[in-house]
Amino acid sequence: MQSEPVIAESAYKHGIDSADMVHAFNNAITAFDLGEGFIMLVGPALDATLLEIGYVTSTDAHVIVHAMKARPNYLR
């Protein structure tokens, strides 16, 4: 991913720092299309912890709406 994502307030629910979200977003290792425009990425935080990052695309930006440590179902 090239453009800087926008981070929605909901993405902070699980205590993930914005720098870690952006790093995981920009360095995703896999992506899952969950339908209705929602994409789940798995990528590393700055400390290499794998995160799941959920985002939607608005007319002018990718908007991160979910971020947490990656759950096993996204690590297969």
PQR file with spaces between the fields and no chain letter, atoms N, CA, C, O and H, PARSE charges and radii, in Angstrom:
ATOM       1  N    MET     1       0.839   -1.176    0.000 -0.4000 1.5000
ATOM       2  CA   MET     1       0.000    0.000    0.000 -0.0000 2.0000
ATOM       3  C    MET     1       0.893    1.251    0.000  0.5500 1.7000
ATOM       4  O    MET     1       1.929    1.281    0.665 -0.5500 1.4000
ATOM       5  N    GLN     2       0.495    2.247   -0.726 -0.4000 1.5000
ATOM       6  CA   GLN     2       1.347    3.412   -0.871 -0.0000 2.0000
ATOM       7  C    GLN     2       0.859    4.631   -0.087  0.5500 1.7000
ATOM       8  O    GLN     2       1.671    5.313    0.539 -0.5500 1.4000
ATOM       9  H    GLN     2      -0.346    2.223   -1.266  0.4000 1.0000
ATOM      10  N    SER     3      -0.431    4.922   -0.103 -0.4000 1.5000
ATOM      11  CA   SER     3      -0.918    6.147    0.520 -0.0000 2.0000
ATOM      12  C    SER     3      -1.082    5.974    2.028  0.5500 1.7000
ATOM      13  O    SER     3      -1.359    4.878    2.516 -0.5500 1.4000
ATOM      14  H    SER     3      -1.091    4.368   -0.612  0.4000 1.0000
ATOM      15  N    GLU     4      -0.909    7.062    2.745 -0.4000 1.5000
ATOM      16  CA   GLU     4      -1.064    7.069    4.199 -0.0000 2.0000
ATOM      17  C    GLU     4      -2.542    6.868    4.545  0.5500 1.7000
ATOM      18  O    GLU     4      -3.387    7.632    4.077 -0.5500 1.4000
ATOM      19  H    GLU     4      -0.684    7.952    2.349  0.4000 1.0000
ATOM      20  N    PRO     5      -2.867    5.860    5.352 -0.5600 1.5000
ATOM      21  CA   PRO     5      -4.267    5.628    5.696  0.2800 2.0000
ATOM      22  C    PRO     5      -4.764    6.627    6.742  0.5500 1.7000
ATOM      23  O    PRO     5      -3.977    7.220    7.481 -0.5500 1.4000
ATOM      24  N    VAL     6      -6.067    6.795    6.787 -0.4000 1.5000
ATOM      25  CA   VAL     6      -6.735    7.558    7.832 -0.0000 2.0000
ATOM      26  C    VAL     6      -7.111    6.553    8.904  0.5500 1.7000
ATOM      27  O    VAL     6      -7.477    5.422    8.582 -0.5500 1.4000
ATOM      28  H    VAL     6      -6.706    6.313    6.187  0.4000 1.0000
ATOM      29  N    ILE     7      -7.031    6.935   10.170 -0.4000 1.5000
ATOM      30  CA   ILE     7      -7.360    6.010   11.255 -0.0000 2.0000
ATOM      31  C    ILE     7      -8.618    6.488   11.963  0.5500 1.7000
ATOM      32  O    ILE     7      -8.654    7.584   12.522 -0.5500 1.4000
ATOM      33  H    ILE     7      -6.734    7.853   10.432  0.4000 1.0000
ATOM      34  N    ALA     8      -9.660    5.642   11.931 -0.4000 1.5000
ATOM      35  CA   ALA     8     -10.911    5.951   12.619 -0.0000 2.0000
ATOM      36  C    ALA     8     -10.746    5.690   14.118  0.5500 1.7000
ATOM      37  O    ALA     8      -9.920    4.869   14.517 -0.5500 1.4000
ATOM      38  H    ALA     8      -9.631    4.752   11.477  0.4000 1.0000
ATOM      39  N    GLU     9     -11.508    6.369   14.926 -0.4000 1.5000
ATOM      40  CA   GLU     9     -11.456    6.207   16.379 -0.0000 2.0000
ATOM      41  C    GLU     9     -11.663    4.754   16.795  0.5500 1.7000
ATOM      42  O    GLU     9     -11.060    4.298   17.766 -0.5500 1.4000
ATOM      43  H    GLU     9     -12.178    7.036   14.602  0.4000 1.0000
ATOM      44  N    SER    10     -12.502    4.027   16.077 -0.4000 1.5000
ATOM      45  CA   SER    10     -12.800    2.626   16.420 -0.0000 2.0000
ATOM      46  C    SER    10     -11.562    1.738   16.368  0.5500 1.7000
ATOM      47  O    SER    10     -11.526    0.701   17.030 -0.5500 1.4000
ATOM      48  H    SER    10     -12.992    4.397   15.288  0.4000 1.0000
ATOM      49  N    ALA    11     -10.554    2.118   15.603 -0.4000 1.5000
ATOM      50  CA   ALA    11      -9.349    1.301   15.454 -0.0000 2.0000
ATOM      51  C    ALA    11      -8.515    1.256   16.732  0.5500 1.7000
ATOM      52  O    ALA    11      -7.679    0.366   16.892 -0.5500 1.4000
ATOM      53  H    ALA    11     -10.583    2.961   15.065  0.4000 1.0000
ATOM      54  N    TYR    12      -8.731    2.201   17.639 -0.4000 1.5000
ATOM      55  CA   TYR    12      -7.959    2.263   18.879 -0.0000 2.0000
ATOM      56  C    TYR    12      -8.549    1.409   20.002  0.5500 1.7000
ATOM      57  O    TYR    12      -7.989    1.359   21.097 -0.5500 1.4000
ATOM      58  H    TYR    12      -9.409    2.924   17.510  0.4000 1.0000
ATOM      59  N    LYS    13      -9.658    0.747   19.744 -0.4000 1.5000
ATOM      60  CA   LYS    13     -10.383   -0.020   20.763 -0.0000 2.0000
ATOM      61  C    LYS    13      -9.504   -1.037   21.500  0.5500 1.7000
ATOM      62  O    LYS    13      -9.682   -1.248   22.699 -0.5500 1.4000
ATOM      63  H    LYS    13     -10.113    0.788   18.855  0.4000 1.0000
ATOM      64  N    HIS    14      -8.565   -1.664   20.800 -0.4000 1.5000
ATOM      65  CA   HIS    14      -7.736   -2.720   21.392 -0.0000 2.0000
ATOM      66  C    HIS    14      -6.347   -2.230   21.815  0.5500 1.7000
ATOM      67  O    HIS    14      -5.463   -3.038   22.099 -0.5500 1.4000
ATOM      68  H    HIS    14      -8.420   -1.493   19.825  0.4000 1.0000
ATOM      69  N    GLY    15      -6.159   -0.915   21.856 -0.4000 1.5000
ATOM      70  CA   GLY    15      -4.926   -0.346   22.387 -0.0000 2.0000
ATOM      71  C    GLY    15      -3.725   -0.360   21.461  0.5500 1.7000
ATOM      72  O    GLY    15      -2.591   -0.220   21.922 -0.5500 1.4000
ATOM      73  H    GLY    15      -6.877   -0.259   21.625  0.4000 1.0000
ATOM      74  N    ILE    16      -3.947   -0.524   20.180 -0.4000 1.5000
ATOM      75  CA   ILE    16      -2.832   -0.523   19.219 -0.0000 2.0000
ATOM      76  C    ILE    16      -2.478    0.922   18.869  0.5500 1.7000
ATOM      77  O    ILE    16      -3.359    1.738   18.598 -0.5500 1.4000
ATOM      78  H    ILE    16      -4.867   -0.637   19.806  0.4000 1.0000
ATOM      79  N    ASP    17      -1.195    1.225   18.878 -0.4000 1.5000
ATOM      80  CA   ASP    17      -0.683    2.559   18.575 -0.0000 2.0000
ATOM      81  C    ASP    17      -0.812    2.858   17.075  0.5500 1.7000
ATOM      82  O    ASP    17      -0.716    1.952   16.247 -0.5500 1.4000
ATOM      83  H    ASP    17      -0.479    0.562   19.098  0.4000 1.0000
ATOM      84  N    SER    18      -1.026    4.113   16.738 -0.4000 1.5000
ATOM      85  CA   SER    18      -1.207    4.487   15.333 -0.0000 2.0000
ATOM      86  C    SER    18       0.024    4.165   14.483  0.5500 1.7000
ATOM      87  O    SER    18      -0.120    3.759   13.330 -0.5500 1.4000
ATOM      88  H    SER    18      -1.104    4.849   17.411  0.4000 1.0000
ATOM      89  N    ALA    19       1.227    4.338   15.027 -0.4000 1.5000
ATOM      90  CA   ALA    19       2.436    4.018   14.259 -0.0000 2.0000
ATOM      91  C    ALA    19       2.489    2.526   13.922  0.5500 1.7000
ATOM      92  O    ALA    19       2.911    2.152   12.828 -0.5500 1.4000
ATOM      93  H    ALA    19       1.344    4.668   15.964  0.4000 1.0000
ATOM      94  N    ASP    20       2.064    1.677   14.856 -0.4000 1.5000
ATOM      95  CA   ASP    20       2.023    0.242   14.599 -0.0000 2.0000
ATOM      96  C    ASP    20       0.965   -0.104   13.549  0.5500 1.7000
ATOM      97  O    ASP    20       1.190   -0.965   12.699 -0.5500 1.4000
ATOM      98  H    ASP    20       1.721    1.981   15.745  0.4000 1.0000
ATOM      99  N    MET    21      -0.183    0.565   13.612 -0.4000 1.5000
ATOM     100  CA   MET    21      -1.237    0.329   12.611 -0.0000 2.0000
ATOM     101  C    MET    21      -0.741    0.660   11.210  0.5500 1.7000
ATOM     102  O    MET    21      -0.910   -0.128   10.279 -0.5500 1.4000
ATOM     103  H    MET    21      -0.366    1.265   14.303  0.4000 1.0000
ATOM     104  N    VAL    22      -0.134    1.822   11.069 -0.4000 1.5000
ATOM     105  CA   VAL    22       0.344    2.267    9.755 -0.0000 2.0000
ATOM     106  C    VAL    22       1.449    1.344    9.251  0.5500 1.7000
ATOM     107  O    VAL    22       1.487    1.016    8.065 -0.5500 1.4000
ATOM     108  H    VAL    22       0.003    2.463   11.825  0.4000 1.0000
ATOM     109  N    HIS    23       2.343    0.925   10.133 -0.4000 1.5000
ATOM     110  CA   HIS    23       3.420    0.022    9.722 -0.0000 2.0000
ATOM     111  C    HIS    23       2.844   -1.303    9.231  0.5500 1.7000
ATOM     112  O    HIS    23       3.255   -1.810    8.188 -0.5500 1.4000
ATOM     113  H    HIS    23       2.313    1.192   11.097  0.4000 1.0000
ATOM     114  N    ALA    24       1.894   -1.865    9.979 -0.4000 1.5000
ATOM     115  CA   ALA    24       1.262   -3.123    9.566 -0.0000 2.0000
ATOM     116  C    ALA    24       0.510   -2.954    8.249  0.5500 1.7000
ATOM     117  O    ALA    24       0.566   -3.829    7.385 -0.5500 1.4000
ATOM     118  H    ALA    24       1.560   -1.453   10.826  0.4000 1.0000
ATOM     119  N    PHE    25      -0.185   -1.843    8.094 -0.4000 1.5000
ATOM     120  CA   PHE    25      -0.919   -1.549    6.866 -0.0000 2.0000
ATOM     121  C    PHE    25       0.029   -1.489    5.666  0.5500 1.7000
ATOM     122  O    PHE    25      -0.231   -2.092    4.625 -0.5500 1.4000
ATOM     123  H    PHE    25      -0.229   -1.132    8.795  0.4000 1.0000
ATOM     124  N    ASN    26       1.126   -0.755    5.827 -0.4000 1.5000
ATOM     125  CA   ASN    26       2.069   -0.559    4.726 -0.0000 2.0000
ATOM     126  C    ASN    26       2.933   -1.775    4.429  0.5500 1.7000
ATOM     127  O    ASN    26       3.529   -1.856    3.355 -0.5500 1.4000
ATOM     128  H    ASN    26       1.337   -0.265    6.673  0.4000 1.0000
ATOM     129  N    ASN    27       3.014   -2.726    5.364 -0.4000 1.5000
ATOM     130  CA   ASN    27       3.871   -3.894    5.205 -0.0000 2.0000
ATOM     131  C    ASN    27       3.086   -5.190    5.324  0.5500 1.7000
ATOM     132  O    ASN    27       3.610   -6.197    5.802 -0.5500 1.4000
ATOM     133  H    ASN    27       2.530   -2.660    6.236  0.4000 1.0000
ATOM     134  N    ALA    28       1.836   -5.167    4.892 -0.4000 1.5000
ATOM     135  CA   ALA    28       0.962   -6.340    5.012 -0.0000 2.0000
ATOM     136  C    ALA    28       1.558   -7.550    4.308  0.5500 1.7000
ATOM     137  O    ALA    28       2.157   -7.437    3.239 -0.5500 1.4000
ATOM     138  H    ALA    28       1.411   -4.349    4.504  0.4000 1.0000
ATOM     139  N    ILE    29       1.379   -8.715    4.935 -0.4000 1.5000
ATOM     140  CA   ILE    29       1.867   -9.954    4.336 -0.0000 2.0000
ATOM     141  C    ILE    29       0.738  -10.787    3.738  0.5500 1.7000
ATOM     142  O    ILE    29       0.985  -11.695    2.944 -0.5500 1.4000
ATOM     143  H    ILE    29       0.892   -8.807    5.804  0.4000 1.0000
ATOM     144  N    THR    30      -0.484  -10.484    4.113 -0.4000 1.5000
ATOM     145  CA   THR    30      -1.639  -11.163    3.517 -0.0000 2.0000
ATOM     146  C    THR    30      -2.874  -10.276    3.657  0.5500 1.7000
ATOM     147  O    THR    30      -2.919   -9.380    4.500 -0.5500 1.4000
ATOM     148  H    THR    30      -0.685   -9.747    4.758  0.4000 1.0000
ATOM     149  N    ALA    31      -3.866  -10.540    2.824 -0.4000 1.5000
ATOM     150  CA   ALA    31      -5.107   -9.768    2.846 -0.0000 2.0000
ATOM     151  C    ALA    31      -6.287  -10.705    2.644  0.5500 1.7000
ATOM     152  O    ALA    31      -6.203  -11.686    1.906 -0.5500 1.4000
ATOM     153  H    ALA    31      -3.829  -11.268    2.139  0.4000 1.0000
ATOM     154  N    PHE    32      -7.384  -10.383    3.311 -0.4000 1.5000
ATOM     155  CA   PHE    32      -8.626  -11.137    3.194 -0.0000 2.0000
ATOM     156  C    PHE    32      -9.734  -10.165    2.828  0.5500 1.7000
ATOM     157  O    PHE    32      -9.960   -9.183    3.535 -0.5500 1.4000
ATOM     158  H    PHE    32      -7.452   -9.586    3.911  0.4000 1.0000
ATOM     159  N    ASP    33     -10.426  -10.432    1.732 -0.4000 1.5000
ATOM     160  CA   ASP    33     -11.580   -9.627    1.340 -0.0000 2.0000
ATOM     161  C    ASP    33     -12.794  -10.210    2.056  0.5500 1.7000
ATOM     162  O    ASP    33     -13.253  -11.300    1.714 -0.5500 1.4000
ATOM     163  H    ASP    33     -10.243  -11.230    1.158  0.4000 1.0000
ATOM     164  N    LEU    34     -13.312   -9.491    3.043 -0.4000 1.5000
ATOM     165  CA   LEU    34     -14.423   -9.980    3.845 -0.0000 2.0000
ATOM     166  C    LEU    34     -15.778   -9.520    3.320  0.5500 1.7000
ATOM     167  O    LEU    34     -16.806   -9.744    3.958 -0.5500 1.4000
ATOM     168  H    LEU    34     -12.939   -8.606    3.320  0.4000 1.0000
ATOM     169  N    GLY    35     -15.774   -8.883    2.165 -0.4000 1.5000
ATOM     170  CA   GLY    35     -17.022   -8.465    1.533 -0.0000 2.0000
ATOM     171  C    GLY    35     -17.479   -7.090    1.966  0.5500 1.7000
ATOM     172  O    GLY    35     -17.025   -6.544    2.972 -0.5500 1.4000
ATOM     173  H    GLY    35     -14.939   -8.702    1.646  0.4000 1.0000
ATOM     174  N    GLU    36     -18.388   -6.546    1.179 -0.4000 1.5000
ATOM     175  CA   GLU    36     -18.966   -5.222    1.423 -0.0000 2.0000
ATOM     176  C    GLU    36     -17.907   -4.136    1.601  0.5500 1.7000
ATOM     177  O    GLU    36     -18.100   -3.183    2.355 -0.5500 1.4000
ATOM     178  H    GLU    36     -18.757   -6.990    0.362  0.4000 1.0000
ATOM     179  N    GLY    37     -16.781   -4.295    0.892 -0.4000 1.5000
ATOM     180  CA   GLY    37     -15.744   -3.279    0.912 -0.0000 2.0000
ATOM     181  C    GLY    37     -14.811   -3.333    2.107  0.5500 1.7000
ATOM     182  O    GLY    37     -13.997   -2.427    2.286 -0.5500 1.4000
ATOM     183  H    GLY    37     -16.624   -5.070    0.279  0.4000 1.0000
ATOM     184  N    PHE    38     -14.907   -4.377    2.937 -0.4000 1.5000
ATOM     185  CA   PHE    38     -14.065   -4.497    4.124 -0.0000 2.0000
ATOM     186  C    PHE    38     -12.916   -5.457    3.842  0.5500 1.7000
ATOM     187  O    PHE    38     -13.137   -6.608    3.466 -0.5500 1.4000
ATOM     188  H    PHE    38     -15.569   -5.113    2.791  0.4000 1.0000
ATOM     189  N    ILE    39     -11.692   -4.979    4.026 -0.4000 1.5000
ATOM     190  CA   ILE    39     -10.489   -5.779    3.807 -0.0000 2.0000
ATOM     191  C    ILE    39      -9.768   -5.935    5.143  0.5500 1.7000
ATOM     192  O    ILE    39      -9.598   -4.967    5.884 -0.5500 1.4000
ATOM     193  H    ILE    39     -11.512   -4.044    4.331  0.4000 1.0000
ATOM     194  N    MET    40      -9.344   -7.173    5.444 -0.4000 1.5000
ATOM     195  CA   MET    40      -8.545   -7.425    6.637 -0.0000 2.0000
ATOM     196  C    MET    40      -7.133   -7.767    6.186  0.5500 1.7000
ATOM     197  O    MET    40      -6.925   -8.683    5.391 -0.5500 1.4000
ATOM     198  H    MET    40      -9.482   -7.959    4.842  0.4000 1.0000
ATOM     199  N    LEU    41      -6.174   -7.023    6.700 -0.4000 1.5000
ATOM     200  CA   LEU    41      -4.758   -7.265    6.416 -0.0000 2.0000
ATOM     201  C    LEU    41      -4.104   -7.884    7.641  0.5500 1.7000
ATOM     202  O    LEU    41      -4.552   -7.669    8.767 -0.5500 1.4000
ATOM     203  H    LEU    41      -6.343   -6.279    7.346  0.4000 1.0000
ATOM     204  N    VAL    42      -3.055   -8.644    7.422 -0.4000 1.5000
ATOM     205  CA   VAL    42      -2.176   -9.075    8.506 -0.0000 2.0000
ATOM     206  C    VAL    42      -0.799   -8.538    8.169  0.5500 1.7000
ATOM     207  O    VAL    42      -0.275   -8.763    7.078 -0.5500 1.4000
ATOM     208  H    VAL    42      -2.691   -8.819    6.507  0.4000 1.0000
ATOM     209  N    GLY    43      -0.222   -7.825    9.124 -0.4000 1.5000
ATOM     210  CA   GLY    43       1.093   -7.251    8.924 -0.0000 2.0000
ATOM     211  C    GLY    43       1.774   -7.012   10.253  0.5500 1.7000
ATOM     212  O    GLY    43       1.134   -7.090   11.302 -0.5500 1.4000
ATOM     213  H    GLY    43      -0.648   -7.642   10.010  0.4000 1.0000
ATOM     214  N    PRO    44       3.071   -6.721   10.222 -0.5600 1.5000
ATOM     215  CA   PRO    44       3.827   -6.555   11.462  0.2800 2.0000
ATOM     216  C    PRO    44       3.740   -5.147   12.043  0.5500 1.7000
ATOM     217  O    PRO    44       3.769   -4.151   11.320 -0.5500 1.4000
ATOM     218  N    ALA    45       3.632   -5.095   13.370 -0.4000 1.5000
ATOM     219  CA   ALA    45       3.801   -3.835   14.096 -0.0000 2.0000
ATOM     220  C    ALA    45       5.297   -3.504   14.070  0.5500 1.7000
ATOM     221  O    ALA    45       6.090   -4.285   13.545 -0.5500 1.4000
ATOM     222  H    ALA    45       3.609   -5.904   13.957  0.4000 1.0000
ATOM     223  N    LEU    46       5.679   -2.387   14.614 -0.4000 1.5000
ATOM     224  CA   LEU    46       7.089   -1.993   14.629 -0.0000 2.0000
ATOM     225  C    LEU    46       7.958   -2.993   15.391  0.5500 1.7000
ATOM     226  O    LEU    46       9.146   -3.121   15.096 -0.5500 1.4000
ATOM     227  H    LEU    46       5.035   -1.752   15.040  0.4000 1.0000
ATOM     228  N    ASP    47       7.382   -3.705   16.370 -0.4000 1.5000
ATOM     229  CA   ASP    47       8.145   -4.711   17.121 -0.0000 2.0000
ATOM     230  C    ASP    47       7.992   -6.115   16.538  0.5500 1.7000
ATOM     231  O    ASP    47       8.399   -7.094   17.164 -0.5500 1.4000
ATOM     232  H    ASP    47       6.417   -3.601   16.610  0.4000 1.0000
ATOM     233  N    ALA    48       7.411   -6.216   15.351 -0.4000 1.5000
ATOM     234  CA   ALA    48       7.207   -7.469   14.605 -0.0000 2.0000
ATOM     235  C    ALA    48       6.033   -8.299   15.093  0.5500 1.7000
ATOM     236  O    ALA    48       5.805   -9.390   14.571 -0.5500 1.4000
ATOM     237  H    ALA    48       7.081   -5.420   14.843  0.4000 1.0000
ATOM     238  N    THR    49       5.281   -7.822   16.073 -0.4000 1.5000
ATOM     239  CA   THR    49       4.050   -8.502   16.466 -0.0000 2.0000
ATOM     240  C    THR    49       3.084   -8.439   15.296  0.5500 1.7000
ATOM     241  O    THR    49       2.872   -7.367   14.728 -0.5500 1.4000
ATOM     242  H    THR    49       5.466   -6.936   16.497  0.4000 1.0000
ATOM     243  N    LEU    50       2.498   -9.569   14.927 -0.4000 1.5000
ATOM     244  CA   LEU    50       1.548   -9.555   13.814 -0.0000 2.0000
ATOM     245  C    LEU    50       0.213   -8.982   14.258  0.5500 1.7000
ATOM     246  O    LEU    50      -0.360   -9.384   15.271 -0.5500 1.4000
ATOM     247  H    LEU    50       2.670  -10.439   15.388  0.4000 1.0000
ATOM     248  N    LEU    51      -0.261   -8.032   13.466 -0.4000 1.5000
ATOM     249  CA   LEU    51      -1.540   -7.369   13.733 -0.0000 2.0000
ATOM     250  C    LEU    51      -2.518   -7.676   12.622  0.5500 1.7000
ATOM     251  O    LEU    51      -2.125   -7.940   11.486 -0.5500 1.4000
ATOM     252  H    LEU    51       0.205   -7.706   12.643  0.4000 1.0000
ATOM     253  N    GLU    52      -3.785   -7.639   12.958 -0.4000 1.5000
ATOM     254  CA   GLU    52      -4.821   -7.631   11.925 -0.0000 2.0000
ATOM     255  C    GLU    52      -5.330   -6.203   11.843  0.5500 1.7000
ATOM     256  O    GLU    52      -5.651   -5.576   12.852 -0.5500 1.4000
ATOM     257  H    GLU    52      -4.103   -7.424   13.881  0.4000 1.0000
ATOM     258  N    ILE    53      -5.393   -5.711   10.626 -0.4000 1.5000
ATOM     259  CA   ILE    53      -5.802   -4.332   10.349 -0.0000 2.0000
ATOM     260  C    ILE    53      -6.985   -4.392    9.393  0.5500 1.7000
ATOM     261  O    ILE    53      -6.845   -4.846    8.258 -0.5500 1.4000
ATOM     262  H    ILE    53      -5.133   -6.221    9.806  0.4000 1.0000
ATOM     263  N    GLY    54      -8.145   -3.938    9.846 -0.4000 1.5000
ATOM     264  CA   GLY    54      -9.319   -3.899    8.990 -0.0000 2.0000
ATOM     265  C    GLY    54      -9.516   -2.501    8.446  0.5500 1.7000
ATOM     266  O    GLY    54      -9.446   -1.519    9.185 -0.5500 1.4000
ATOM     267  H    GLY    54      -8.258   -3.569   10.768  0.4000 1.0000
ATOM     268  N    TYR    55      -9.763   -2.416    7.145 -0.4000 1.5000
ATOM     269  CA   TYR    55      -9.970   -1.094    6.561 -0.0000 2.0000
ATOM     270  C    TYR    55     -11.048   -1.127    5.490  0.5500 1.7000
ATOM     271  O    TYR    55     -11.374   -2.169    4.921 -0.5500 1.4000
ATOM     272  H    TYR    55      -9.820   -3.213    6.545  0.4000 1.0000
ATOM     273  N    VAL    56     -11.578    0.049    5.246 -0.4000 1.5000
ATOM     274  CA   VAL    56     -12.512    0.282    4.149 -0.0000 2.0000
ATOM     275  C    VAL    56     -11.917    1.400    3.311  0.5500 1.7000
ATOM     276  O    VAL    56     -11.048    2.137    3.776 -0.5500 1.4000
ATOM     277  H    VAL    56     -11.313    0.895    5.709  0.4000 1.0000
ATOM     278  N    THR    57     -12.380    1.524    2.085 -0.4000 1.5000
ATOM     279  CA   THR    57     -11.890    2.582    1.211 -0.0000 2.0000
ATOM     280  C    THR    57     -12.999    3.595    0.996  0.5500 1.7000
ATOM     281  O    THR    57     -14.089    3.260    0.531 -0.5500 1.4000
ATOM     282  H    THR    57     -13.086    0.925    1.707  0.4000 1.0000
ATOM     283  N    SER    58     -12.703    4.838    1.341 -0.4000 1.5000
ATOM     284  CA   SER    58     -13.648    5.915    1.051 -0.0000 2.0000
ATOM     285  C    SER    58     -13.281    6.469   -0.318  0.5500 1.7000
ATOM     286  O    SER    58     -12.411    5.922   -0.994 -0.5500 1.4000
ATOM     287  H    SER    58     -11.818    5.110    1.719  0.4000 1.0000
ATOM     288  N    THR    59     -13.922    7.527   -0.723 -0.4000 1.5000
ATOM     289  CA   THR    59     -13.667    8.084   -2.052 -0.0000 2.0000
ATOM     290  C    THR    59     -12.236    8.586   -2.222  0.5500 1.7000
ATOM     291  O    THR    59     -11.721    8.617   -3.340 -0.5500 1.4000
ATOM     292  H    THR    59     -14.629    7.972   -0.173  0.4000 1.0000
ATOM     293  N    ASP    60     -11.590    8.979   -1.124 -0.4000 1.5000
ATOM     294  CA   ASP    60     -10.252    9.546   -1.257 -0.0000 2.0000
ATOM     295  C    ASP    60      -9.194    8.950   -0.327  0.5500 1.7000
ATOM     296  O    ASP    60      -8.060    9.430   -0.309 -0.5500 1.4000
ATOM     297  H    ASP    60     -12.008    8.954   -0.216  0.4000 1.0000
ATOM     298  N    ALA    61      -9.537    7.921    0.441 -0.4000 1.5000
ATOM     299  CA   ALA    61      -8.551    7.366    1.380 -0.0000 2.0000
ATOM     300  C    ALA    61      -8.928    5.957    1.822  0.5500 1.7000
ATOM     301  O    ALA    61     -10.083    5.542    1.731 -0.5500 1.4000
ATOM     302  H    ALA    61     -10.458    7.531    0.426  0.4000 1.0000
ATOM     303  N    HIS    62      -7.921    5.235    2.303 -0.4000 1.5000
ATOM     304  CA   HIS    62      -8.149    3.980    3.017 -0.0000 2.0000
ATOM     305  C    HIS    62      -8.366    4.370    4.480  0.5500 1.7000
ATOM     306  O    HIS    62      -7.595    5.154    5.032 -0.5500 1.4000
ATOM     307  H    HIS    62      -6.983    5.572    2.378  0.4000 1.0000
ATOM     308  N    VAL    63      -9.399    3.833    5.102 -0.4000 1.5000
ATOM     309  CA   VAL    63      -9.719    4.179    6.481 -0.0000 2.0000
ATOM     310  C    VAL    63      -9.598    2.924    7.343  0.5500 1.7000
ATOM     311  O    VAL    63     -10.371    1.977    7.193 -0.5500 1.4000
ATOM     312  H    VAL    63     -10.025    3.196    4.653  0.4000 1.0000
ATOM     313  N    ILE    64      -8.615    2.928    8.251 -0.4000 1.5000
ATOM     314  CA   ILE    64      -8.453    1.812    9.183 -0.0000 2.0000
ATOM     315  C    ILE    64      -9.538    1.929   10.245  0.5500 1.7000
ATOM     316  O    ILE    64      -9.640    2.946   10.932 -0.5500 1.4000
ATOM     317  H    ILE    64      -7.987    3.697    8.374  0.4000 1.0000
ATOM     318  N    VAL    65     -10.344    0.885   10.375 -0.4000 1.5000
ATOM     319  CA   VAL    65     -11.446    0.898   11.338 -0.0000 2.0000
ATOM     320  C    VAL    65     -11.267   -0.150   12.432  0.5500 1.7000
ATOM     321  O    VAL    65     -12.028   -0.172   13.400 -0.5500 1.4000
ATOM     322  H    VAL    65     -10.261    0.059    9.818  0.4000 1.0000
ATOM     323  N    HIS    66     -10.258   -1.028   12.283 -0.4000 1.5000
ATOM     324  CA   HIS    66     -10.040   -2.123   13.233 -0.0000 2.0000
ATOM     325  C    HIS    66      -8.561   -2.441   13.309  0.5500 1.7000
ATOM     326  O    HIS    66      -7.881   -2.495   12.285 -0.5500 1.4000
ATOM     327  H    HIS    66      -9.641   -1.010   11.497  0.4000 1.0000
ATOM     328  N    ALA    67      -8.055   -2.651   14.520 -0.4000 1.5000
ATOM     329  CA   ALA    67      -6.653   -3.061   14.702 -0.0000 2.0000
ATOM     330  C    ALA    67      -6.522   -3.820   16.010  0.5500 1.7000
ATOM     331  O    ALA    67      -6.986   -3.367   17.057 -0.5500 1.4000
ATOM     332  H    ALA    67      -8.607   -2.607   15.353  0.4000 1.0000
ATOM     333  N    MET    68      -5.885   -4.978   15.936 -0.4000 1.5000
ATOM     334  CA   MET    68      -5.605   -5.770   17.142 -0.0000 2.0000
ATOM     335  C    MET    68      -4.546   -6.807   16.810  0.5500 1.7000
ATOM     336  O    MET    68      -4.194   -6.998   15.646 -0.5500 1.4000
ATOM     337  H    MET    68      -5.508   -5.346   15.086  0.4000 1.0000
ATOM     338  N    LYS    69      -4.033   -7.485   17.856 -0.4000 1.5000
ATOM     339  CA   LYS    69      -3.104   -8.580   17.609 -0.0000 2.0000
ATOM     340  C    LYS    69      -3.822   -9.613   16.761  0.5500 1.7000
ATOM     341  O    LYS    69      -4.997   -9.906   16.984 -0.5500 1.4000
ATOM     342  H    LYS    69      -4.319   -7.330   18.802  0.4000 1.0000
ATOM     343  N    ALA    70      -3.113  -10.159   15.792 -0.4000 1.5000
ATOM     344  CA   ALA    70      -3.724  -11.099   14.847 -0.0000 2.0000
ATOM     345  C    ALA    70      -4.224  -12.352   15.567  0.5500 1.7000
ATOM     346  O    ALA    70      -3.514  -12.955   16.371 -0.5500 1.4000
ATOM     347  H    ALA    70      -2.159   -9.921   15.610  0.4000 1.0000
ATOM     348  N    ARG    71      -5.442  -12.718   15.260 -0.4000 1.5000
ATOM     349  CA   ARG    71      -6.044  -13.935   15.809 -0.0000 2.0000
ATOM     350  C    ARG    71      -5.660  -15.128   14.936  0.5500 1.7000
ATOM     351  O    ARG    71      -5.342  -14.964   13.758 -0.5500 1.4000
ATOM     352  H    ARG    71      -6.018  -12.228   14.606  0.4000 1.0000
ATOM     353  N    PRO    72      -5.690  -16.329   15.518 -0.5600 1.5000
ATOM     354  CA   PRO    72      -5.252  -17.532   14.794  0.2800 2.0000
ATOM     355  C    PRO    72      -5.921  -17.749   13.435  0.5500 1.7000
ATOM     356  O    PRO    72      -5.279  -18.246   12.509 -0.5500 1.4000
ATOM     357  N    ASN    73      -7.189  -17.389   13.302 -0.4000 1.5000
ATOM     358  CA   ASN    73      -7.870  -17.630   12.021 -0.0000 2.0000
ATOM     359  C    ASN    73      -7.302  -16.788   10.880  0.5500 1.7000
ATOM     360  O    ASN    73      -7.554  -17.103    9.717 -0.5500 1.4000
ATOM     361  H    ASN    73      -7.710  -16.986   14.054  0.4000 1.0000
ATOM     362  N    TYR    74      -6.548  -15.734   11.169 -0.4000 1.5000
ATOM     363  CA   TYR    74      -5.894  -14.940   10.134 -0.0000 2.0000
ATOM     364  C    TYR    74      -4.423  -15.306    9.953  0.5500 1.7000
ATOM     365  O    TYR    74      -3.737  -14.721    9.116 -0.5500 1.4000
ATOM     366  H    TYR    74      -6.343  -15.478   12.114  0.4000 1.0000
ATOM     367  N    LEU    75      -3.938  -16.270   10.732 -0.4000 1.5000
ATOM     368  CA   LEU    75      -2.528  -16.641   10.671 -0.0000 2.0000
ATOM     369  C    LEU    75      -2.289  -17.968    9.964  0.5500 1.7000
ATOM     370  O    LEU    75      -1.173  -18.484   10.011 -0.5500 1.4000
ATOM     371  H    LEU    75      -4.496  -16.745   11.412  0.4000 1.0000
ATOM     372  N    ARG    76      -3.284  -18.531    9.320 -0.4000 1.5000
ATOM     373  CA   ARG    76      -3.104  -19.803    8.615 -0.0000 2.0000
ATOM     374  C    ARG    76      -2.276  -19.645    7.378  0.5500 1.7000
ATOM     375  O    ARG    76      -2.030  -20.622    6.671 -0.5500 1.4000
ATOM     376  H    ARG    76      -4.192  -18.112    9.282  0.4000 1.0000
